[in-house]
Amino acid sequence: MATKFPEAEARLFKNIFVDKKTKRKIRANPLKVQAGKIKGRGKGGSNKLRPKKKK
């Protein structure tokens, strides 16, 4: 990825998780995600989230 300055990195990747089932992005606190308090959006949303990958 071409962006290397910290403001862009924070905007694109900080606190962003992807629902493994619906592939939707969610911005949430990592502690809440780890505790299982955050659900994915939509009808098929799940508690299984992963951090957004840096390509």
Secondary structure, DSSP 8 states (H G I E B T S, - for coil): ----SHHHHHHHHTTEEEETTT--EEE--HHHHHHT----SSTT--S-EEE----
